[in-house]
Amino acid sequence: MDLQGFLLRARVLKLYRQALRAARKAPHDSRAELKQVIKQEMESNRDCKDRQKIRFLISEGTERLKGLTEMLGMQGHC
């Protein structure tokens, strides 16, 4: 893996950790389902090698995380 691939991988893992942390703040009755959705989304794109698509998915995931944190009242935590 070259440096650019390594950096993209690091961004993906950071986004994943942030999403799982945000899920911990969700109401107890929906927390497990939210974590499962996050894991499924990440797993469905696990084998993606197209760097442009990976950048797009990171951008999309960041926006979705921002919406989630705002919905959960956690502004400024991502």
mmCIF file of the N, C-alpha and C atoms, coordinates in Angstrom:
data_MODEL
# 
_entry.id   MODEL 
# 
loop_
_atom_site.group_PDB 
_atom_site.id 
_atom_site.type_symbol 
_atom_site.label_atom_id 
_atom_site.label_alt_id 
_atom_site.label_comp_id 
_atom_site.label_asym_id 
_atom_site.label_entity_id 
_atom_site.label_seq_id 
_atom_site.pdbx_PDB_ins_code 
_atom_site.Cartn_x 
_atom_site.Cartn_y 
_atom_site.Cartn_z 
_atom_site.occupancy 
_atom_site.B_iso_or_equiv 
_atom_site.pdbx_formal_charge 
_atom_site.auth_seq_id 
_atom_site.auth_comp_id 
_atom_site.auth_asym_id 
_atom_site.auth_atom_id 
_atom_site.pdbx_PDB_model_num 
ATOM 1   N N  . MET A 1 1  ? 0.857   -1.173 0.000  1.00 0.00 ? 1  MET A N  1 
ATOM 2   C CA . MET A 1 1  ? 0.000   0.000  0.000  1.00 0.00 ? 1  MET A CA 1 
ATOM 3   C C  . MET A 1 1  ? 0.907   1.242  0.000  1.00 0.00 ? 1  MET A C  1 
ATOM 4   N N  . ASP A 1 2  ? 0.595   2.173  -0.878 1.00 0.00 ? 2  ASP A N  1 
ATOM 5   C CA . ASP A 1 2  ? 1.384   3.397  -0.922 1.00 0.00 ? 2  ASP A CA 1 
ATOM 6   C C  . ASP A 1 2  ? 0.883   4.403  0.126  1.00 0.00 ? 2  ASP A C  1 
ATOM 7   N N  . LEU A 1 3  ? 1.548   5.530  0.212  1.00 0.00 ? 3  LEU A N  1 
ATOM 8   C CA . LEU A 1 3  ? 1.213   6.527  1.232  1.00 0.00 ? 3  LEU A CA 1 
ATOM 9   C C  . LEU A 1 3  ? -0.218  7.031  1.085  1.00 0.00 ? 3  LEU A C  1 
ATOM 10  N N  . GLN A 1 4  ? -0.636  7.315  -0.143 1.00 0.00 ? 4  GLN A N  1 
ATOM 11  C CA . GLN A 1 4  ? -1.995  7.820  -0.351 1.00 0.00 ? 4  GLN A CA 1 
ATOM 12  C C  . GLN A 1 4  ? -3.034  6.788  0.087  1.00 0.00 ? 4  GLN A C  1 
ATOM 13  N N  . GLY A 1 5  ? -2.801  5.524  -0.215 1.00 0.00 ? 5  GLY A N  1 
ATOM 14  C CA . GLY A 1 5  ? -3.711  4.466  0.217  1.00 0.00 ? 5  GLY A CA 1 
ATOM 15  C C  . GLY A 1 5  ? -3.747  4.343  1.727  1.00 0.00 ? 5  GLY A C  1 
ATOM 16  N N  . PHE A 1 6  ? -2.588  4.469  2.338  1.00 0.00 ? 6  PHE A N  1 
ATOM 17  C CA . PHE A 1 6  ? -2.506  4.417  3.798  1.00 0.00 ? 6  PHE A CA 1 
ATOM 18  C C  . PHE A 1 6  ? -3.295  5.561  4.433  1.00 0.00 ? 6  PHE A C  1 
ATOM 19  N N  . LEU A 1 7  ? -3.160  6.767  3.866  1.00 0.00 ? 7  LEU A N  1 
ATOM 20  C CA . LEU A 1 7  ? -3.869  7.926  4.414  1.00 0.00 ? 7  LEU A CA 1 
ATOM 21  C C  . LEU A 1 7  ? -5.381  7.802  4.231  1.00 0.00 ? 7  LEU A C  1 
ATOM 22  N N  . LEU A 1 8  ? -5.806  7.271  3.081  1.00 0.00 ? 8  LEU A N  1 
ATOM 23  C CA . LEU A 1 8  ? -7.241  7.054  2.875  1.00 0.00 ? 8  LEU A CA 1 
ATOM 24  C C  . LEU A 1 8  ? -7.780  6.036  3.875  1.00 0.00 ? 8  LEU A C  1 
ATOM 25  N N  . ARG A 1 9  ? -7.023  4.981  4.082  1.00 0.00 ? 9  ARG A N  1 
ATOM 26  C CA . ARG A 1 9  ? -7.436  3.952  5.044  1.00 0.00 ? 9  ARG A CA 1 
ATOM 27  C C  . ARG A 1 9  ? -7.569  4.554  6.441  1.00 0.00 ? 9  ARG A C  1 
ATOM 28  N N  . ALA A 1 10 ? -6.632  5.414  6.812  1.00 0.00 ? 10 ALA A N  1 
ATOM 29  C CA . ALA A 1 10 ? -6.681  6.065  8.122  1.00 0.00 ? 10 ALA A CA 1 
ATOM 30  C C  . ALA A 1 10 ? -7.929  6.947  8.243  1.00 0.00 ? 10 ALA A C  1 
ATOM 31  N N  . ARG A 1 11 ? -8.281  7.641  7.169  1.00 0.00 ? 11 ARG A N  1 
ATOM 32  C CA . ARG A 1 11 ? -9.489  8.490  7.198  1.00 0.00 ? 11 ARG A CA 1 
ATOM 33  C C  . ARG A 1 11 ? -10.751 7.646  7.352  1.00 0.00 ? 11 ARG A C  1 
ATOM 34  N N  . VAL A 1 12 ? -10.778 6.515  6.661  1.00 0.00 ? 12 VAL A N  1 
ATOM 35  C CA . VAL A 1 12 ? -11.940 5.622  6.759  1.00 0.00 ? 12 VAL A CA 1 
ATOM 36  C C  . VAL A 1 12 ? -12.080 5.096  8.189  1.00 0.00 ? 12 VAL A C  1 
ATOM 37  N N  . LEU A 1 13 ? -10.981 4.651  8.769  1.00 0.00 ? 13 LEU A N  1 
ATOM 38  C CA . LEU A 1 13 ? -11.031 4.109  10.129 1.00 0.00 ? 13 LEU A CA 1 
ATOM 39  C C  . LEU A 1 13 ? -11.415 5.179  11.141 1.00 0.00 ? 13 LEU A C  1 
ATOM 40  N N  . LYS A 1 14 ? -10.934 6.398  10.944 1.00 0.00 ? 14 LYS A N  1 
ATOM 41  C CA . LYS A 1 14 ? -11.294 7.502  11.839 1.00 0.00 ? 14 LYS A CA 1 
ATOM 42  C C  . LYS A 1 14 ? -12.800 7.771  11.765 1.00 0.00 ? 14 LYS A C  1 
ATOM 43  N N  . LEU A 1 15 ? -13.334 7.800  10.550 1.00 0.00 ? 15 LEU A N  1 
ATOM 44  C CA . LEU A 1 15 ? -14.772 8.019  10.368 1.00 0.00 ? 15 LEU A CA 1 
ATOM 45  C C  . LEU A 1 15 ? -15.572 6.901  11.034 1.00 0.00 ? 15 LEU A C  1 
ATOM 46  N N  . TYR A 1 16 ? -15.123 5.670  10.872 1.00 0.00 ? 16 TYR A N  1 
ATOM 47  C CA . TYR A 1 16 ? -15.801 4.519  11.473 1.00 0.00 ? 16 TYR A CA 1 
ATOM 48  C C  . TYR A 1 16 ? -15.824 4.646  13.002 1.00 0.00 ? 16 TYR A C  1 
ATOM 49  N N  . ARG A 1 17 ? -14.684 4.983  13.593 1.00 0.00 ? 17 ARG A N  1 
ATOM 50  C CA . ARG A 1 17 ? -14.620 5.141  15.052 1.00 0.00 ? 17 ARG A CA 1 
ATOM 51  C C  . ARG A 1 17 ? -15.527 6.282  15.524 1.00 0.00 ? 17 ARG A C  1 
ATOM 52  N N  . GLN A 1 18 ? -15.529 7.389  14.787 1.00 0.00 ? 18 GLN A N  1 
ATOM 53  C CA . GLN A 1 18 ? -16.380 8.516  15.152 1.00 0.00 ? 18 GLN A CA 1 
ATOM 54  C C  . GLN A 1 18 ? -17.863 8.123  15.082 1.00 0.00 ? 18 GLN A C  1 
ATOM 55  N N  . ALA A 1 19 ? -18.228 7.377  14.058 1.00 0.00 ? 19 ALA A N  1 
ATOM 56  C CA . ALA A 1 19 ? -19.622 6.953  13.908 1.00 0.00 ? 19 ALA A CA 1 
ATOM 57  C C  . ALA A 1 19 ? -20.035 6.018  15.047 1.00 0.00 ? 19 ALA A C  1 
ATOM 58  N N  . LEU A 1 20 ? -19.156 5.094  15.405 1.00 0.00 ? 20 LEU A N  1 
ATOM 59  C CA . LEU A 1 20 ? -19.488 4.184  16.514 1.00 0.00 ? 20 LEU A CA 1 
ATOM 60  C C  . LEU A 1 20 ? -19.578 4.943  17.834 1.00 0.00 ? 20 LEU A C  1 
ATOM 61  N N  . ARG A 1 21 ? -18.707 5.951  18.026 1.00 0.00 ? 21 ARG A N  1 
ATOM 62  C CA . ARG A 1 21 ? -18.792 6.776  19.246 1.00 0.00 ? 21 ARG A CA 1 
ATOM 63  C C  . ARG A 1 21 ? -20.102 7.537  19.280 1.00 0.00 ? 21 ARG A C  1 
ATOM 64  N N  . ALA A 1 22 ? -20.516 8.082  18.151 1.00 0.00 ? 22 ALA A N  1 
ATOM 65  C CA . ALA A 1 22 ? -21.783 8.811  18.083 1.00 0.00 ? 22 ALA A CA 1 
ATOM 66  C C  . ALA A 1 22 ? -22.951 7.875  18.384 1.00 0.00 ? 22 ALA A C  1 
ATOM 67  N N  . ALA A 1 23 ? -22.869 6.639  17.899 1.00 0.00 ? 23 ALA A N  1 
ATOM 68  C CA . ALA A 1 23 ? -23.941 5.665  18.134 1.00 0.00 ? 23 ALA A CA 1 
ATOM 69  C C  . ALA A 1 23 ? -24.113 5.381  19.625 1.00 0.00 ? 23 ALA A C  1 
ATOM 70  N N  . ARG A 1 24 ? -23.039 5.482  20.385 1.00 0.00 ? 24 ARG A N  1 
ATOM 71  C CA . ARG A 1 24 ? -23.144 5.257  21.828 1.00 0.00 ? 24 ARG A CA 1 
ATOM 72  C C  . ARG A 1 24 ? -24.012 6.304  22.515 1.00 0.00 ? 24 ARG A C  1 
ATOM 73  N N  . LYS A 1 25 ? -24.171 7.452  21.865 1.00 0.00 ? 25 LYS A N  1 
ATOM 74  C CA . LYS A 1 25 ? -24.971 8.539  22.439 1.00 0.00 ? 25 LYS A CA 1 
ATOM 75  C C  . LYS A 1 25 ? -26.445 8.441  22.048 1.00 0.00 ? 25 LYS A C  1 
ATOM 76  N N  . ALA A 1 26 ? -26.767 7.497  21.185 1.00 0.00 ? 26 ALA A N  1 
ATOM 77  C CA . ALA A 1 26 ? -28.157 7.315  20.747 1.00 0.00 ? 26 ALA A CA 1 
ATOM 78  C C  . ALA A 1 26 ? -28.982 6.735  21.890 1.00 0.00 ? 26 ALA A C  1 
ATOM 79  N N  . PRO A 1 27 ? -30.297 6.925  21.830 1.00 0.00 ? 27 PRO A N  1 
ATOM 80  C CA . PRO A 1 27 ? -31.158 6.307  22.851 1.00 0.00 ? 27 PRO A CA 1 
ATOM 81  C C  . PRO A 1 27 ? -30.918 4.798  22.916 1.00 0.00 ? 27 PRO A C  1 
ATOM 82  N N  . HIS A 1 28 ? -30.982 4.262  24.105 1.00 0.00 ? 28 HIS A N  1 
ATOM 83  C CA . HIS A 1 28 ? -30.640 2.855  24.337 1.00 0.00 ? 28 HIS A CA 1 
ATOM 84  C C  . HIS A 1 28 ? -31.398 1.901  23.415 1.00 0.00 ? 28 HIS A C  1 
ATOM 85  N N  . ASP A 1 29 ? -32.684 2.170  23.181 1.00 0.00 ? 29 ASP A N  1 
ATOM 86  C CA . ASP A 1 29 ? -33.491 1.247  22.382 1.00 0.00 ? 29 ASP A CA 1 
ATOM 87  C C  . ASP A 1 29 ? -33.117 1.232  20.896 1.00 0.00 ? 29 ASP A C  1 
ATOM 88  N N  . SER A 1 30 ? -32.402 2.236  20.422 1.00 0.00 ? 30 SER A N  1 
ATOM 89  C CA . SER A 1 30 ? -32.011 2.242  19.003 1.00 0.00 ? 30 SER A CA 1 
ATOM 90  C C  . SER A 1 30 ? -30.507 2.108  18.799 1.00 0.00 ? 30 SER A C  1 
ATOM 91  N N  . ARG A 1 31 ? -29.751 2.046  19.862 1.00 0.00 ? 31 ARG A N  1 
ATOM 92  C CA . ARG A 1 31 ? -28.284 2.022  19.793 1.00 0.00 ? 31 ARG A CA 1 
ATOM 93  C C  . ARG A 1 31 ? -27.752 0.808  19.023 1.00 0.00 ? 31 ARG A C  1 
ATOM 94  N N  . ALA A 1 32 ? -28.226 -0.374 19.350 1.00 0.00 ? 32 ALA A N  1 
ATOM 95  C CA . ALA A 1 32 ? -27.725 -1.597 18.703 1.00 0.00 ? 32 ALA A CA 1 
ATOM 96  C C  . ALA A 1 32 ? -28.032 -1.586 17.204 1.00 0.00 ? 32 ALA A C  1 
ATOM 97  N N  . GLU A 1 33 ? -29.222 -1.150 16.849 1.00 0.00 ? 33 GLU A N  1 
ATOM 98  C CA . GLU A 1 33 ? -29.595 -1.107 15.434 1.00 0.00 ? 33 GLU A CA 1 
ATOM 99  C C  . GLU A 1 33 ? -28.728 -0.101 14.678 1.00 0.00 ? 33 GLU A C  1 
ATOM 100 N N  . LEU A 1 34 ? -28.479 1.046  15.284 1.00 0.00 ? 34 LEU A N  1 
ATOM 101 C CA . LEU A 1 34 ? -27.642 2.059  14.653 1.00 0.00 ? 34 LEU A CA 1 
ATOM 102 C C  . LEU A 1 34 ? -26.220 1.545  14.444 1.00 0.00 ? 34 LEU A C  1 
ATOM 103 N N  . LYS A 1 35 ? -25.656 0.886  15.448 1.00 0.00 ? 35 LYS A N  1 
ATOM 104 C CA . LYS A 1 35 ? -24.319 0.314  15.308 1.00 0.00 ? 35 LYS A CA 1 
ATOM 105 C C  . LYS A 1 35 ? -24.286 -0.727 14.197 1.00 0.00 ? 35 LYS A C  1 
ATOM 106 N N  . GLN A 1 36 ? -25.328 -1.528 14.095 1.00 0.00 ? 36 GLN A N  1 
ATOM 107 C CA . GLN A 1 36 ? -25.393 -2.546 13.049 1.00 0.00 ? 36 GLN A CA 1 
ATOM 108 C C  . GLN A 1 36 ? -25.430 -1.910 11.666 1.00 0.00 ? 36 GLN A C  1 
ATOM 109 N N  . VAL A 1 37 ? -26.196 -0.832 11.506 1.00 0.00 ? 37 VAL A N  1 
ATOM 110 C CA . VAL A 1 37 ? -26.271 -0.136 10.222 1.00 0.00 ? 37 VAL A CA 1 
ATOM 111 C C  . VAL A 1 37 ? -24.900 0.432  9.853  1.00 0.00 ? 37 VAL A C  1 
ATOM 112 N N  . ILE A 1 38 ? -24.216 1.029  10.819 1.00 0.00 ? 38 ILE A N  1 
ATOM 113 C CA . ILE A 1 38 ? -22.882 1.580  10.581 1.00 0.00 ? 38 ILE A CA 1 
ATOM 114 C C  . ILE A 1 38 ? -21.926 0.474  10.122 1.00 0.00 ? 38 ILE A C  1 
ATOM 115 N N  . LYS A 1 39 ? -21.938 -0.634 10.826 1.00 0.00 ? 39 LYS A N  1 
ATOM 116 C CA . LYS A 1 39 ? -21.057 -1.748 10.469 1.00 0.00 ? 39 LYS A CA 1 
ATOM 117 C C  . LYS A 1 39 ? -21.386 -2.300 9.085  1.00 0.00 ? 39 LYS A C  1 
ATOM 118 N N  . GLN A 1 40 ? -22.670 -2.416 8.755  1.00 0.00 ? 40 GLN A N  1 
ATOM 119 C CA . GLN A 1 40 ? -23.074 -2.922 7.445  1.00 0.00 ? 40 GLN A CA 1 
ATOM 120 C C  . GLN A 1 40 ? -22.617 -1.986 6.327  1.00 0.00 ? 40 GLN A C  1 
ATOM 121 N N  . GLU A 1 41 ? -22.761 -0.685 6.549  1.00 0.00 ? 41 GLU A N  1 
ATOM 122 C CA . GLU A 1 41 ? -22.321 0.291  5.543  1.00 0.00 ? 41 GLU A CA 1 
ATOM 123 C C  . GLU A 1 41 ? -20.823 0.158  5.285  1.00 0.00 ? 41 GLU A C  1 
ATOM 124 N N  . MET A 1 42 ? -20.053 0.066  6.353  1.00 0.00 ? 42 MET A N  1 
ATOM 125 C CA . MET A 1 42 ? -18.605 -0.055 6.200  1.00 0.00 ? 42 MET A CA 1 
ATOM 126 C C  . MET A 1 42 ? -18.243 -1.382 5.520  1.00 0.00 ? 42 MET A C  1 
ATOM 127 N N  . GLU A 1 43 ? -18.871 -2.432 5.941  1.00 0.00 ? 43 GLU A N  1 
ATOM 128 C CA . GLU A 1 43 ? -18.569 -3.761 5.394  1.00 0.00 ? 43 GLU A CA 1 
ATOM 129 C C  . GLU A 1 43 ? -18.937 -3.853 3.911  1.00 0.00 ? 43 GLU A C  1 
ATOM 130 N N  . SER A 1 44 ? -20.026 -3.206 3.517  1.00 0.00 ? 44 SER A N  1 
ATOM 131 C CA . SER A 1 44 ? -20.467 -3.294 2.121  1.00 0.00 ? 44 SER A CA 1 
ATOM 132 C C  . SER A 1 44 ? -19.468 -2.636 1.165  1.00 0.00 ? 44 SER A C  1 
ATOM 133 N N  . ASN A 1 45 ? -18.637 -1.740 1.682  1.00 0.00 ? 45 ASN A N  1 
ATOM 134 C CA . ASN A 1 45 ? -17.645 -1.066 0.843  1.00 0.00 ? 45 ASN A CA 1 
ATOM 135 C C  . ASN A 1 45 ? -16.215 -1.477 1.170  1.00 0.00 ? 45 ASN A C  1 
ATOM 136 N N  . ARG A 1 46 ? -16.068 -2.511 1.939  1.00 0.00 ? 46 ARG A N  1 
ATOM 137 C CA . ARG A 1 46 ? -14.756 -2.957 2.412  1.00 0.00 ? 46 ARG A CA 1 
ATOM 138 C C  . ARG A 1 46 ? -13.761 -3.238 1.281  1.00 0.00 ? 46 ARG A C  1 
ATOM 139 N N  . ASP A 1 47 ? -14.220 -3.828 0.204  1.00 0.00 ? 47 ASP A N  1 
ATOM 140 C CA . ASP A 1 47 ? -13.330 -4.241 -0.869 1.00 0.00 ? 47 ASP A CA 1 
ATOM 141 C C  . ASP A 1 47 ? -13.179 -3.197 -1.977 1.00 0.00 ? 47 ASP A C  1 
ATOM 142 N N  . CYS A 1 48 ? -13.691 -1.999 -1.754 1.00 0.00 ? 48 CYS A N  1 
ATOM 143 C CA . CYS A 1 48 ? -13.585 -0.931 -2.753 1.00 0.00 ? 48 CYS A CA 1 
ATOM 144 C C  . CYS A 1 48 ? -12.119 -0.525 -2.912 1.00 0.00 ? 48 CYS A C  1 
ATOM 145 N N  . LYS A 1 49 ? -11.646 -0.500 -4.140 1.00 0.00 ? 49 LYS A N  1 
ATOM 146 C CA . LYS A 1 49 ? -10.252 -0.120 -4.434 1.00 0.00 ? 49 LYS A CA 1 
ATOM 147 C C  . LYS A 1 49 ? -10.173 1.211  -5.182 1.00 0.00 ? 49 LYS A C  1 
ATOM 148 N N  . ASP A 1 50 ? -11.316 1.692  -5.657 1.00 0.00 ? 50 ASP A N  1 
ATOM 149 C CA . ASP A 1 50 ? -11.376 2.931  -6.432 1.00 0.00 ? 50 ASP A CA 1 
ATOM 150 C C  . ASP A 1 50 ? -11.221 4.130  -5.485 1.00 0.00 ? 50 ASP A C  1 
ATOM 151 N N  . ARG A 1 51 ? -10.082 4.788  -5.557 1.00 0.00 ? 51 ARG A N  1 
ATOM 152 C CA . ARG A 1 51 ? -9.779  5.873  -4.614 1.00 0.00 ? 51 ARG A CA 1 
ATOM 153 C C  . ARG A 1 51 ? -10.748 7.041  -4.731 1.00 0.00 ? 51 ARG A C  1 
ATOM 154 N N  . GLN A 1 52 ? -11.200 7.315  -5.929 1.00 0.00 ? 52 GLN A N  1 
ATOM 155 C CA . GLN A 1 52 ? -12.173 8.402  -6.100 1.00 0.00 ? 52 GLN A CA 1 
ATOM 156 C C  . GLN A 1 52 ? -13.480 8.050  -5.395 1.00 0.00 ? 52 GLN A C  1 
ATOM 157 N N  . LYS A 1 53 ? -13.917 6.810  -5.543 1.00 0.00 ? 53 LYS A N  1 
ATOM 158 C CA . LYS A 1 53 ? -15.146 6.376  -4.873 1.00 0.00 ? 53 LYS A CA 1 
ATOM 159 C C  . LYS A 1 53 ? -14.947 6.380  -3.355 1.00 0.00 ? 53 LYS A C  1 
ATOM 160 N N  . ILE A 1 54 ? -13.779 5.978  -2.885 1.00 0.00 ? 54 ILE A N  1 
ATOM 161 C CA . ILE A 1 54 ? -13.496 5.983  -1.448 1.00 0.00 ? 54 ILE A CA 1 
ATOM 162 C C  . ILE A 1 54 ? -13.578 7.408  -0.907 1.00 0.00 ? 54 ILE A C  1 
ATOM 163 N N  . ARG A 1 55 ? -12.991 8.368  -1.636 1.00 0.00 ? 55 ARG A N  1 
ATOM 164 C CA . ARG A 1 55 ? -13.069 9.773  -1.203 1.00 0.00 ? 55 ARG A CA 1 
ATOM 165 C C  . ARG A 1 55 ? -14.523 10.239 -1.148 1.00 0.00 ? 55 ARG A C  1 
ATOM 166 N N  . PHE A 1 56 ? -15.305 9.853  -2.159 1.00 0.00 ? 56 PHE A N  1 
ATOM 167 C CA . PHE A 1 56 ? -16.720 10.205 -2.172 1.00 0.00 ? 56 PHE A CA 1 
ATOM 168 C C  . PHE A 1 56 ? -17.443 9.600  -0.968 1.00 0.00 ? 56 PHE A C  1 
ATOM 169 N N  . LEU A 1 57 ? -17.170 8.332  -0.691 1.00 0.00 ? 57 LEU A N  1 
ATOM 170 C CA . LEU A 1 57 ? -17.824 7.660  0.434  1.00 0.00 ? 57 LEU A CA 1 
ATOM 171 C C  . LEU A 1 57 ? -17.429 8.295  1.770  1.00 0.00 ? 57 LEU A C  1 
ATOM 172 N N  . ILE A 1 58 ? -16.170 8.712  1.896  1.00 0.00 ? 58 ILE A N  1 
ATOM 173 C CA . ILE A 1 58 ? -15.730 9.400  3.114  1.00 0.00 ? 58 ILE A CA 1 
ATOM 174 C C  . ILE A 1 58 ? -16.498 10.705 3.267  1.00 0.00 ? 58 ILE A C  1 
ATOM 175 N N  . SER A 1 59 ? -16.607 11.453 2.185  1.00 0.00 ? 59 SER A N  1 
ATOM 176 C CA . SER A 1 59 ? -17.336 12.723 2.216  1.00 0.00 ? 59 SER A CA 1 
ATOM 177 C C  . SER A 1 59 ? -18.804 12.506 2.582  1.00 0.00 ? 59 SER A C  1 
ATOM 178 N N  . GLU A 1 60 ? -19.414 11.523 1.946  1.00 0.00 ? 60 GLU A N  1 
ATOM 179 C CA . GLU A 1 60 ? -20.814 11.200 2.232  1.00 0.00 ? 60 GLU A CA 1 
ATOM 180 C C  . GLU A 1 60 ? -20.985 10.749 3.684  1.00 0.00 ? 60 GLU A C  1 
ATOM 181 N N  . GLY A 1 61 ? -20.085 9.911  4.144  1.00 0.00 ? 61 GLY A N  1 
ATOM 182 C CA . GLY A 1 61 ? -20.143 9.423  5.521  1.00 0.00 ? 61 GLY A CA 1 
ATOM 183 C C  . GLY A 1 61 ? -19.953 10.540 6.532  1.00 0.00 ? 61 GLY A C  1 
ATOM 184 N N  . THR A 1 62 ? -19.075 11.478 6.227  1.00 0.00 ? 62 THR A N  1 
ATOM 185 C CA . THR A 1 62 ? -18.846 12.615 7.118  1.00 0.00 ? 62 THR A CA 1 
ATOM 186 C C  . THR A 1 62 ? -20.106 13.465 7.231  1.00 0.00 ? 62 THR A C  1 
ATOM 187 N N  . GLU A 1 63 ? -20.767 13.691 6.108  1.00 0.00 ? 63 GLU A N  1 
ATOM 188 C CA . GLU A 1 63 ? -22.015 14.465 6.127  1.00 0.00 ? 63 GLU A CA 1 
ATOM 189 C C  . GLU A 1 63 ? -23.108 13.727 6.908  1.00 0.00 ? 63 GLU A C  1 
ATOM 190 N N  . ARG A 1 64 ? -23.188 12.434 6.721  1.00 0.00 ? 64 ARG A N  1 
ATOM 191 C CA . ARG A 1 64 ? -24.190 11.643 7.455  1.00 0.00 ? 64 ARG A CA 1 
ATOM 192 C C  . ARG A 1 64 ? -23.889 11.646 8.953  1.00 0.00 ? 64 ARG A C  1 
ATOM 193 N N  . LEU A 1 65 ? -22.607 11.558 9.296  1.00 0.00 ? 65 LEU A N  1 
ATOM 194 C CA . LEU A 1 65 ? -22.213 11.605 10.704 1.00 0.00 ? 65 LEU A CA 1 
ATOM 195 C C  . LEU A 1 65 ? -22.552 12.966 11.306 1.00 0.00 ? 65 LEU A C  1 
ATOM 196 N N  . LYS A 1 66 ? -22.307 14.014 10.552 1.00 0.00 ? 66 LYS A N  1 
ATOM 197 C CA . LYS A 1 66 ? -22.638 15.368 11.017 1.00 0.00 ? 66 LYS A CA 1 
ATOM 198 C C  . LYS A 1 66 ? -24.138 15.471 11.311 1.00 0.00 ? 66 LYS A C  1 
ATOM 199 N N  . GLY A 1 67 ? -24.955 14.952 10.404 1.00 0.00 ? 67 GLY A N  1 
ATOM 200 C CA . GLY A 1 67 ? -26.403 14.955 10.616 1.00 0.00 ? 67 GLY A CA 1 
ATOM 201 C C  . GLY A 1 67 ? -26.801 14.152 11.839 1.00 0.00 ? 67 GLY A C  1 
ATOM 202 N N  . LEU A 1 68 ? -26.164 13.009 12.021 1.00 0.00 ? 68 LEU A N  1 
ATOM 203 C CA . LEU A 1 68 ? -26.464 12.167 13.173 1.00 0.00 ? 68 LEU A CA 1 
ATOM 204 C C  . LEU A 1 68 ? -26.100 12.862 14.480 1.00 0.00 ? 68 LEU A C  1 
ATOM 205 N N  . THR A 1 69 ? -24.914 13.450 14.520 1.00 0.00 ? 69 THR A N  1 
ATOM 206 C CA . THR A 1 69 ? -24.486 14.114 15.757 1.00 0.00 ? 69 THR A CA 1 
ATOM 207 C C  . THR A 1 69 ? -25.367 15.316 16.067 1.00 0.00 ? 69 THR A C  1 
ATOM 208 N N  . GLU A 1 70 ? -25.800 16.039 15.031 1.00 0.00 ? 70 GLU A N  1 
ATOM 209 C CA . GLU A 1 70 ? -26.720 17.161 15.257 1.00 0.00 ? 70 GLU A CA 1 
ATOM 210 C C  . GLU A 1 70 ? -28.052 16.659 15.785 1.00 0.00 ? 70 GLU A C  1 
ATOM 211 N N  . MET A 1 71 ? -28.520 15.558 15.217 1.00 0.00 ? 71 MET A N  1 
ATOM 212 C CA . MET A 1 71 ? -29.790 14.989 15.655 1.00 0.00 ? 71 MET A CA 1 
ATOM 213 C C  . MET A 1 71 ? -29.711 14.526 17.117 1.00 0.00 ? 71 MET A C  1 
ATOM 214 N N  . LEU A 1 72 ? -28.546 14.012 17.495 1.00 0.00 ? 72 LEU A N  1 
ATOM 215 C CA . LEU A 1 72 ? -28.377 13.522 18.859 1.00 0.00 ? 72 LEU A CA 1 
ATOM 216 C C  . LEU A 1 72 ? -27.958 14.632 19.826 1.00 0.00 ? 72 LEU A C  1 
ATOM 217 N N  . GLY A 1 73 ? -27.828 15.869 19.309 1.00 0.00 ? 73 GLY A N  1 
ATOM 218 C CA . GLY A 1 73 ? -27.478 16.985 20.166 1.00 0.00 ? 73 GLY A CA 1 
ATOM 219 C C  . GLY A 1 73 ? -26.028 16.991 20.599 1.00 0.00 ? 73 GLY A C  1 
ATOM 220 N N  . MET A 1 74 ? -25.136 16.546 19.695 1.00 0.00 ? 74 MET A N  1 
ATOM 221 C CA . MET A 1 74 ? -23.726 16.451 20.036 1.00 0.00 ? 74 MET A CA 1 
ATOM 222 C C  . MET A 1 74 ? -22.879 17.363 19.162 1.00 0.00 ? 74 MET A C  1 
ATOM 223 N N  . GLN A 1 75 ? -23.350 18.564 18.857 1.00 0.00 ? 75 GLN A N  1 
ATOM 224 C CA . GLN A 1 75 ? -22.620 19.471 17.974 1.00 0.00 ? 75 GLN A CA 1 
ATOM 225 C C  . GLN A 1 75 ? -21.197 19.679 18.482 1.00 0.00 ? 75 GLN A C  1 
ATOM 226 N N  . GLY A 1 76 ? -20.286 19.764 17.524 1.00 0.00 ? 76 GLY A N  1 
ATOM 227 C CA . GLY A 1 76 ? -18.899 20.021 17.850 1.00 0.00 ? 76 GLY A CA 1 
ATOM 228 C C  . GLY A 1 76 ? -18.096 18.799 18.249 1.00 0.00 ? 76 GLY A C  1 
ATOM 229 N N  . HIS A 1 77 ? -18.660 17.614 18.131 1.00 0.00 ? 77 HIS A N  1 
ATOM 230 C CA . HIS A 1 77 ? -17.948 16.410 18.554 1.00 0.00 ? 77 HIS A CA 1 
ATOM 231 C C  . HIS A 1 77 ? -17.358 15.609 17.408 1.00 0.00 ? 77 HIS A C  1 
ATOM 232 N N  . CYS A 1 78 ? -17.391 16.141 16.166 1.00 0.00 ? 78 CYS A N  1 
ATOM 233 C CA . CYS A 1 78 ? -16.770 15.375 15.079 1.00 0.00 ? 78 CYS A CA 1 
ATOM 234 C C  . CYS A 1 78 ? -15.832 16.172 14.283 1.00 0.00 ? 78 CYS A C  1 
# 
